[in-house]
């Protein structure tokens, strides 16, 4: 299993890239932070739903002895895209926390 510290490195790398791309170290407001984070969550959810549908379709093919490895290639690629989106969600949360005062 991948070590969490390796995943955190990817999140920090994404955070750095996000901040550089938009030339800002934190969001302008919590409204902006919410909107950007929500968009990334929705994109991750779309990718996950696609993985689930493709996996179900492949199961139907397997039950009919109509298996092709190509479907698992597509599932793997879509799951990687989902992971990428979830890394962006985590980076958005980190960027939000940079600008939020604790109470």
N, CA, C and O atoms as a GROMACS GRO file, in nm:
protein
  412
    1UNK      N    1   0.084  -0.118   0.000
    1UNK     CA    2   0.000   0.000   0.000
    1UNK      C    3   0.089   0.125   0.000
    1UNK      O    4   0.195   0.127   0.062
    2UNK      N    5   0.046   0.226  -0.069
    2UNK     CA    6   0.120   0.351  -0.077
    2UNK      C    7   0.122   0.420   0.058
    2UNK      O    8   0.020   0.430   0.126
    3UNK      N    9   0.239   0.466   0.096
    3UNK     CA   10   0.255   0.537   0.222
    3UNK      C   11   0.184   0.673   0.213
    3UNK      O   12   0.194   0.742   0.112
    4UNK      N   13   0.114   0.709   0.318
    4UNK     CA   14   0.040   0.836   0.324
    4UNK      C   15   0.133   0.954   0.300
    4UNK      O   16   0.092   1.053   0.239
    5UNK      N   17   0.256   0.946   0.346
    5UNK     CA   18   0.350   1.057   0.327
    5UNK      C   19   0.376   1.082   0.179
    5UNK      O   20   0.399   1.196   0.139
    6UNK      N   21   0.373   0.977   0.098
    6UNK     CA   22   0.391   0.994  -0.046
    6UNK      C   23   0.271   1.065  -0.108
    6UNK      O   24   0.287   1.148  -0.197
    7UNK      N   25   0.153   1.033  -0.059
    7UNK     CA   26   0.033   1.099  -0.107
    7UNK      C   27   0.035   1.246  -0.066
    7UNK      O   28  -0.002   1.334  -0.145
    8UNK      N   29   0.077   1.273   0.056
    8UNK     CA   30   0.084   1.412   0.103
    8UNK      C   31   0.184   1.493   0.021
    8UNK      O   32   0.163   1.612  -0.002
    9UNK      N   33   0.291   1.430  -0.024
    9UNK     CA   34   0.387   1.499  -0.111
    9UNK      C   35   0.320   1.538  -0.243
    9UNK      O   36   0.343   1.648  -0.294
   10UNK      N   37   0.238   1.449  -0.297
   10UNK     CA   38   0.166   1.481  -0.420
   10UNK      C   39   0.067   1.595  -0.399
   10UNK      O   40   0.051   1.682  -0.485
   11UNK      N   41   0.002   1.595  -0.284
   11UNK     CA   42  -0.093   1.703  -0.251
   11UNK      C   43  -0.019   1.836  -0.240
   11UNK      O   44  -0.064   1.937  -0.293
   12UNK      N   45   0.094   1.835  -0.172
   12UNK     CA   46   0.173   1.958  -0.158
   12UNK      C   47   0.224   2.007  -0.292
   12UNK      O   48   0.229   2.127  -0.318
   13UNK      N   49   0.263   1.914  -0.378
   13UNK     CA   50   0.308   1.950  -0.512
   13UNK      C   51   0.193   2.014  -0.591
   13UNK      O   52   0.213   2.114  -0.660
   14UNK      N   53   0.074   1.957  -0.579
   14UNK     CA   54  -0.044   2.013  -0.645
   14UNK      C   55  -0.078   2.150  -0.588
   14UNK      O   56  -0.114   2.241  -0.663
   15UNK      N   57  -0.068   2.166  -0.457
   15UNK     CA   58  -0.093   2.295  -0.393
   15UNK      C   59   0.003   2.401  -0.446
   15UNK      O   60  -0.038   2.512  -0.479
   16UNK      N   61   0.131   2.367  -0.454
   16UNK     CA   62   0.230   2.461  -0.507
   16UNK      C   63   0.196   2.500  -0.651
   16UNK      O   64   0.203   2.618  -0.688
   17UNK      N   65   0.160   2.402  -0.732
   17UNK     CA   66   0.126   2.430  -0.872
   17UNK      C   67   0.001   2.516  -0.883
   17UNK      O   68  -0.006   2.607  -0.966
   18UNK      N   69  -0.098   2.488  -0.798
   18UNK     CA   70  -0.221   2.564  -0.797
   18UNK      C   71  -0.195   2.710  -0.760
   18UNK      O   72  -0.248   2.802  -0.823
   19UNK      N   73  -0.114   2.730  -0.659
   19UNK     CA   74  -0.083   2.866  -0.613
   19UNK      C   75  -0.003   2.942  -0.719
   19UNK      O   76  -0.026   3.061  -0.741
   20UNK      N   77   0.090   2.873  -0.783
   20UNK     CA   78   0.170   2.938  -0.887
   20UNK      C   79   0.086   2.972  -1.009
   20UNK      O   80   0.097   3.082  -1.064
   21UNK      N   81   0.001   2.879  -1.051
   21UNK     CA   82  -0.083   2.900  -1.170
   21UNK      C   83  -0.174   3.021  -1.153
   21UNK      O   84  -0.192   3.099  -1.247
   22UNK      N   85  -0.230   3.038  -1.034
   22UNK     CA   86  -0.325   3.146  -1.010
   22UNK      C   87  -0.260   3.266  -0.938
   22UNK      O   88  -0.327   3.364  -0.906
   23UNK      N   89  -0.131   3.255  -0.914
   23UNK     CA   90  -0.054   3.363  -0.852
   23UNK      C   91  -0.118   3.410  -0.721
   23UNK      O   92  -0.131   3.530  -0.696
   24UNK      N   93  -0.158   3.313  -0.639
   24UNK     CA   94  -0.214   3.346  -0.508
   24UNK      C   95  -0.188   3.230  -0.413
   24UNK      O   96  -0.201   3.114  -0.450
   25UNK      N   97  -0.151   3.263  -0.291
   25UNK     CA   98  -0.119   3.161  -0.191
   25UNK      C   99  -0.242   3.115  -0.113
   25UNK      O  100  -0.238   3.011  -0.047
   26UNK      N  101  -0.348   3.191  -0.120
   26UNK     CA  102  -0.472   3.153  -0.053
   26UNK      C  103  -0.589   3.204  -0.135
   26UNK      O  104  -0.573   3.290  -0.222
   27UNK      N  105  -0.706   3.151  -0.107
   27UNK     CA  106  -0.826   3.196  -0.178
   27UNK      C  107  -0.863   3.335  -0.129
   27UNK      O  108  -0.828   3.376  -0.018
   28UNK      N  109  -0.935   3.409  -0.214
   28UNK     CA  110  -0.976   3.544  -0.179
   28UNK      C  111  -1.087   3.547  -0.074
   28UNK      O  112  -1.101   3.644   0.000
   29UNK      N  113  -1.164   3.440  -0.067
   29UNK     CA  114  -1.274   3.434   0.029
   29UNK      C  115  -1.312   3.288   0.052
   29UNK      O  116  -1.273   3.200  -0.024
   30UNK      N  117  -1.388   3.265   0.155
   30UNK     CA  118  -1.440   3.130   0.178
   30UNK      C  119  -1.539   3.090   0.069
   30UNK      O  120  -1.554   2.972   0.039
   31UNK      N  121  -1.606   3.189   0.012
   31UNK     CA  122  -1.698   3.160  -0.099
   31UNK      C  123  -1.620   3.102  -0.218
   31UNK      O  124  -1.662   3.004  -0.279
   32UNK      N  125  -1.509   3.165  -0.250
   32UNK     CA  126  -1.425   3.116  -0.360
   32UNK      C  127  -1.370   2.977  -0.326
   32UNK      O  128  -1.371   2.887  -0.411
   33UNK      N  129  -1.323   2.961  -0.204
   33UNK     CA  130  -1.268   2.831  -0.162
   33UNK      C  131  -1.373   2.722  -0.175
   33UNK      O  132  -1.345   2.613  -0.225
   34UNK      N  133  -1.493   2.752  -0.129
   34UNK     CA  134  -1.603   2.656  -0.138
   34UNK      C  135  -1.631   2.620  -0.284
   34UNK      O  136  -1.642   2.502  -0.318
   35UNK      N  137  -1.643   2.719  -0.369
   35UNK     CA  138  -1.680   2.695  -0.509
   35UNK      C  139  -1.574   2.611  -0.580
   35UNK      O  140  -1.608   2.517  -0.652
   36UNK      N  141  -1.448   2.643  -0.560
   36UNK     CA  142  -1.341   2.570  -0.627
   36UNK      C  143  -1.333   2.427  -0.574
   36UNK      O  144  -1.318   2.332  -0.650
   37UNK      N  145  -1.343   2.413  -0.442
   37UNK     CA  146  -1.338   2.280  -0.382
   37UNK      C  147  -1.457   2.196  -0.427
   37UNK      O  148  -1.441   2.079  -0.460
   38UNK      N  149  -1.576   2.256  -0.429
   38UNK     CA  150  -1.695   2.184  -0.472
   38UNK      C  151  -1.681   2.137  -0.616
   38UNK      O  152  -1.721   2.025  -0.649
   39UNK      N  153  -1.625   2.219  -0.701
   39UNK     CA  154  -1.604   2.179  -0.841
   39UNK      C  155  -1.513   2.056  -0.850
   39UNK      O  156  -1.541   1.963  -0.926
   40UNK      N  157  -1.406   2.057  -0.772
   40UNK     CA  158  -1.314   1.943  -0.774
   40UNK      C  159  -1.379   1.817  -0.719
   40UNK      O  160  -1.356   1.707  -0.771
   41UNK      N  161  -1.461   1.831  -0.616
   41UNK     CA  162  -1.534   1.716  -0.560
   41UNK      C  163  -1.630   1.660  -0.665
   41UNK      O  164  -1.640   1.539  -0.682
   42UNK      N  165  -1.701   1.749  -0.734
   42UNK     CA  166  -1.794   1.703  -0.836
   42UNK      C  167  -1.721   1.630  -0.949
   42UNK      O  168  -1.770   1.528  -1.000
   43UNK      N  169  -1.605   1.680  -0.988
   43UNK     CA  170  -1.527   1.614  -1.093
   43UNK      C  171  -1.478   1.477  -1.046
   43UNK      O  172  -1.480   1.380  -1.123
   44UNK      N  173  -1.435   1.467  -0.921
   44UNK     CA  174  -1.393   1.338  -0.866
   44UNK      C  175  -1.511   1.241  -0.861
   44UNK      O  176  -1.496   1.124  -0.894
   45UNK      N  177  -1.626   1.291  -0.821
   45UNK     CA  178  -1.746   1.208  -0.815
   45UNK      C  179  -1.785   1.158  -0.954
   45UNK      O  180  -1.821   1.042  -0.969
   46UNK      N  181  -1.778   1.245  -1.054
   46UNK     CA  182  -1.807   1.203  -1.192
   46UNK      C  183  -1.714   1.090  -1.235
   46UNK      O  184  -1.759   0.991  -1.294
   47UNK      N  185  -1.586   1.105  -1.205
   47UNK     CA  186  -1.489   1.001  -1.241
   47UNK      C  187  -1.518   0.870  -1.168
   47UNK      O  188  -1.511   0.763  -1.228
   48UNK      N  189  -1.551   0.879  -1.040
   48UNK     CA  190  -1.581   0.758  -0.963
   48UNK      C  191  -1.707   0.690  -1.015
   48UNK      O  192  -1.712   0.567  -1.024
   49UNK      N  193  -1.807   0.768  -1.049
   49UNK     CA  194  -1.929   0.710  -1.106
   49UNK      C  195  -1.898   0.636  -1.236
   49UNK      O  196  -1.953   0.529  -1.262
   50UNK      N  197  -1.811   0.693  -1.316
   50UNK     CA  198  -1.769   0.629  -1.441
   50UNK      C  199  -1.698   0.497  -1.413
   50UNK      O  200  -1.722   0.397  -1.482
   51UNK      N  201  -1.612   0.495  -1.312
   51UNK     CA  202  -1.543   0.372  -1.273
   51UNK      C  203  -1.646   0.266  -1.233
   51UNK      O  204  -1.636   0.151  -1.275
   52UNK      N  205  -1.743   0.306  -1.153
   52UNK     CA  206  -1.844   0.210  -1.107
   52UNK      C  207  -1.925   0.153  -1.223
   52UNK      O  208  -1.951   0.033  -1.229
   53UNK      N  209  -1.964   0.239  -1.315
   53UNK     CA  210  -2.043   0.194  -1.430
   53UNK      C  211  -1.960   0.100  -1.517
   53UNK      O  212  -2.008  -0.005  -1.560
   54UNK      N  213  -1.837   0.139  -1.544
   54UNK     CA  214  -1.752   0.053  -1.627
   54UNK      C  215  -1.725  -0.081  -1.560
   54UNK      O  216  -1.721  -0.184  -1.626
   55UNK      N  217  -1.706  -0.080  -1.430
   55UNK     CA  218  -1.683  -0.205  -1.358
   55UNK      C  219  -1.807  -0.294  -1.364
   55UNK      O  220  -1.795  -0.415  -1.384
   56UNK      N  221  -1.923  -0.235  -1.345
   56UNK     CA  222  -2.048  -0.313  -1.355
   56UNK      C  223  -2.064  -0.369  -1.495
   56UNK      O  224  -2.102  -0.486  -1.511
   57UNK      N  225  -2.036  -0.290  -1.596
   57UNK     CA  226  -2.045  -0.338  -1.734
   57UNK      C  227  -1.948  -0.453  -1.758
   57UNK      O  228  -1.982  -0.551  -1.824
   58UNK      N  229  -1.830  -0.440  -1.703
   58UNK     CA  230  -1.731  -0.547  -1.721
   58UNK      C  231  -1.776  -0.674  -1.650
   58UNK      O  232  -1.754  -0.784  -1.700
   59UNK      N  233  -1.838  -0.660  -1.535
   59UNK     CA  234  -1.888  -0.778  -1.464
   59UNK      C  235  -1.993  -0.849  -1.549
   59UNK      O  236  -1.995  -0.972  -1.558
   60UNK      N  237  -2.081  -0.772  -1.612
   60UNK     CA  238  -2.181  -0.832  -1.701
   60UNK      C  239  -2.112  -0.905  -1.816
   60UNK      O  240  -2.155  -1.014  -1.854
   61UNK      N  241  -2.007  -0.848  -1.871
   61UNK     CA  242  -1.931  -0.914  -1.978
   61UNK      C  243  -1.865  -1.042  -1.927
   61UNK      O  244  -1.866  -1.144  -1.997
   62UNK      N  245  -1.809  -1.037  -1.809
   62UNK     CA  246  -1.742  -1.155  -1.753
   62UNK      C  247  -1.843  -1.269  -1.733
   62UNK      O  248  -1.813  -1.384  -1.763
   63UNK      N  249  -1.960  -1.235  -1.684
   63UNK     CA  250  -2.062  -1.338  -1.663
   63UNK      C  251  -2.104  -1.402  -1.796
   63UNK      O  252  -2.147  -1.518  -1.797
   64UNK      N  253  -2.093  -1.329  -1.906
   64UNK     CA  254  -2.126  -1.383  -2.038
   64UNK      C  255  -2.003  -1.442  -2.108
   64UNK      O  256  -2.009  -1.478  -2.226
   65UNK      N  257  -1.892  -1.452  -2.034
   65UNK     CA  258  -1.765  -1.499  -2.092
   65UNK      C  259  -1.722  -1.413  -2.211
   65UNK      O  260  -1.668  -1.463  -2.310
   66UNK      N  261  -1.747  -1.286  -2.200
   66UNK     CA  262  -1.712  -1.191  -2.305
   66UNK      C  263  -1.614  -1.088  -2.251
   66UNK      O  264  -1.631  -0.967  -2.270
   67UNK      N  265  -1.511  -1.136  -2.185
   67UNK     CA  266  -1.414  -1.050  -2.116
   67UNK      C  267  -1.311  -0.994  -2.213
   67UNK      O  268  -1.261  -1.065  -2.301
   68UNK      N  269  -1.281  -0.866  -2.195
   68UNK     CA  270  -1.168  -0.804  -2.265
   68UNK      C  271  -1.089  -0.724  -2.163
   68UNK      O  272  -1.146  -0.657  -2.077
   69UNK      N  273  -0.960  -0.730  -2.173
   69UNK     CA  274  -0.876  -0.656  -2.078
   69UNK      C  275  -0.884  -0.505  -2.102
   69UNK      O  276  -0.849  -0.427  -2.015
   70UNK      N  277  -0.930  -0.466  -2.219
   70UNK     CA  278  -0.937  -0.323  -2.253
   70UNK      C  279  -1.025  -0.246  -2.155
   70UNK      O  280  -0.996  -0.131  -2.122
   71UNK      N  281  -1.132  -0.309  -2.107
   71UNK     CA  282  -1.219  -0.241  -2.012
   71UNK      C  283  -1.145  -0.210  -1.883
   71UNK      O  284  -1.163  -0.103  -1.825
   72UNK      N  285  -1.062  -0.302  -1.837
   72UNK     CA  286  -0.986  -0.277  -1.715
   72UNK      C  287  -0.881  -0.169  -1.737
   72UNK      O  288  -0.844  -0.098  -1.644
   73UNK      N  289  -0.832  -0.156  -1.858
   73UNK     CA  290  -0.741  -0.045  -1.890
   73UNK      C  291  -0.816   0.086  -1.873
   73UNK      O  292  -0.763   0.181  -1.815
   74UNK      N  293  -0.938   0.092  -1.924
   74UNK     CA  294  -1.020   0.213  -1.913
   74UNK      C  295  -1.056   0.243  -1.767
   74UNK      O  296  -1.054   0.358  -1.725
   75UNK      N  297  -1.088   0.139  -1.691
   75UNK     CA  298  -1.120   0.157  -1.549
   75UNK      C  299  -0.998   0.211  -1.475
   75UNK      O  300  -1.009   0.302  -1.393
   76UNK      N  301  -0.882   0.153  -1.504
   76UNK     CA  302  -0.759   0.200  -1.439
   76UNK      C  303  -0.733   0.347  -1.471
   76UNK      O  304  -0.702   0.426  -1.382
   77UNK      N  305  -0.747   0.385  -1.597
   77UNK     CA  306  -0.721   0.524  -1.636
   77UNK      C  307  -0.820   0.620  -1.570
   77UNK      O  308  -0.781   0.727  -1.523
   78UNK      N  309  -0.947   0.582  -1.566
   78UNK     CA  310  -1.047   0.669  -1.503
   78UNK      C  311  -1.024   0.677  -1.353
   78UNK      O  312  -1.047   0.783  -1.293
   79UNK      N  313  -0.980   0.569  -1.291
   79UNK     CA  314  -0.953   0.573  -1.147
   79UNK      C  315  -0.833   0.664  -1.118
   79UNK      O  316  -0.830   0.730  -1.014
   80UNK      N  317  -0.737   0.667  -1.207
   80UNK     CA  318  -0.623   0.758  -1.191
   80UNK      C  319  -0.670   0.903  -1.201
   80UNK      O  320  -0.625   0.988  -1.125
   81UNK      N  321  -0.761   0.930  -1.294
   81UNK     CA  322  -0.818   1.065  -1.305
   81UNK      C  323  -0.894   1.102  -1.178
   81UNK      O  324  -0.888   1.217  -1.134
   82UNK      N  325  -0.963   1.007  -1.119
   82UNK     CA  326  -1.035   1.030  -0.993
   82UNK      C  327  -0.937   1.064  -0.882
   82UNK      O  328  -0.959   1.157  -0.804
   83UNK      N  329  -0.829   0.989  -0.874
   83UNK     CA  330  -0.726   1.017  -0.773
   83UNK      C  331  -0.670   1.157  -0.793
   83UNK      O  332  -0.649   1.230  -0.697
   84UNK      N  333  -0.646   1.193  -0.918
   84UNK     CA  334  -0.594   1.328  -0.948
   84UNK      C  335  -0.690   1.434  -0.897
   84UNK      O  336  -0.648   1.534  -0.838
   85UNK      N  337  -0.819   1.414  -0.919
   85UNK     CA  338  -0.918   1.511  -0.872
   85UNK      C  339  -0.921   1.517  -0.720
   85UNK      O  340  -0.934   1.625  -0.663
   86UNK      N  341  -0.909   1.403  -0.654
   86UNK     CA  342  -0.910   1.402  -0.508
   86UNK      C  343  -0.785   1.469  -0.450
   86UNK      O  344  -0.791   1.530  -0.344
   87UNK      N  345  -0.674   1.457  -0.519
   87UNK     CA  346  -0.554   1.531  -0.478
   87UNK      C  347  -0.581   1.680  -0.488
   87UNK      O  348  -0.538   1.757  -0.402
   88UNK      N  349  -0.653   1.721  -0.593
   88UNK     CA  350  -0.688   1.862  -0.607
   88UNK      C  351  -0.783   1.906  -0.497
   88UNK      O  352  -0.774   2.019  -0.448
   89UNK      N  353  -0.875   1.820  -0.457
   89UNK     CA  354  -0.964   1.852  -0.344
   89UNK      C  355  -0.882   1.878  -0.219
   89UNK      O  356  -0.904   1.977  -0.149
   90UNK      N  357  -0.788   1.790  -0.191
   90UNK     CA  358  -0.704   1.806  -0.072
   90UNK      C  359  -0.620   1.933  -0.080
   90UNK      O  360  -0.603   2.003   0.020
   91UNK      N  361  -0.569   1.962  -0.199
   91UNK     CA  362  -0.490   2.085  -0.217
   91UNK      C  363  -0.577   2.209  -0.195
   91UNK      O  364  -0.532   2.307  -0.136
   92UNK      N  365  -0.700   2.204  -0.242
   92UNK     CA  366  -0.793   2.316  -0.219
   92UNK      C  367  -0.818   2.335  -0.070
   92UNK      O  368  -0.823   2.448  -0.021
   93UNK      N  369  -0.834   2.226   0.002
   93UNK     CA  370  -0.855   2.236   0.147
   93UNK      C  371  -0.733   2.298   0.213
   93UNK      O  372  -0.746   2.383   0.302
   94UNK      N  373  -0.615   2.257   0.172
   94UNK     CA  374  -0.492   2.315   0.229
   94UNK      C  375  -0.483   2.463   0.198
   94UNK      O  376  -0.445   2.543   0.284
   95UNK      N  377  -0.516   2.500   0.075
   95UNK     CA  378  -0.511   2.641   0.037
   95UNK      C  379  -0.614   2.722   0.116
   95UNK      O  380  -0.588   2.836   0.154
   96UNK      N  381  -0.729   2.663   0.140
   96UNK     CA  382  -0.832   2.730   0.220
   96UNK      C  383  -0.783   2.754   0.362
   96UNK      O  384  -0.801   2.862   0.417
   97UNK      N  385  -0.721   2.652   0.420
   97UNK     CA  386  -0.674   2.663   0.558
   97UNK      C  387  -0.565   2.767   0.576
   97UNK      O  388  -0.541   2.814   0.687
   98UNK      N  389  -0.498   2.803   0.468
   98UNK     CA  390  -0.397   2.909   0.476
   98UNK      C  391  -0.459   3.045   0.507
   98UNK      O  392  -0.395   3.132   0.565
   99UNK      N  393  -0.585   3.061   0.466
   99UNK     CA  394  -0.646   3.192   0.480
   99UNK      C  395  -0.757   3.202   0.583
   99UNK      O  396  -0.823   3.305   0.595
  100UNK      N  397  -0.777   3.094   0.657
  100UNK     CA  398  -0.885   3.092   0.755
  100UNK      C  399  -0.829   3.115   0.894
  100UNK      O  400  -0.736   3.047   0.937
  101UNK      N  401  -0.886   3.210   0.963
  101UNK     CA  402  -0.845   3.233   1.101
  101UNK      C  403  -0.921   3.136   1.191
  101UNK      O  404  -1.041   3.115   1.174
  102UNK      N  405  -0.850   3.078   1.285
  102UNK     CA  406  -0.916   2.986   1.378
  102UNK      C  407  -0.987   3.064   1.487
  102UNK      O  408  -0.944   3.172   1.527
  103UNK      N  409  -1.096   3.008   1.534
  103UNK     CA  410  -1.174   3.075   1.638
  103UNK      C  411  -1.148   3.010   1.771
  103UNK      O  412  -1.204   3.051   1.873
   0.00000   0.00000   0.00000
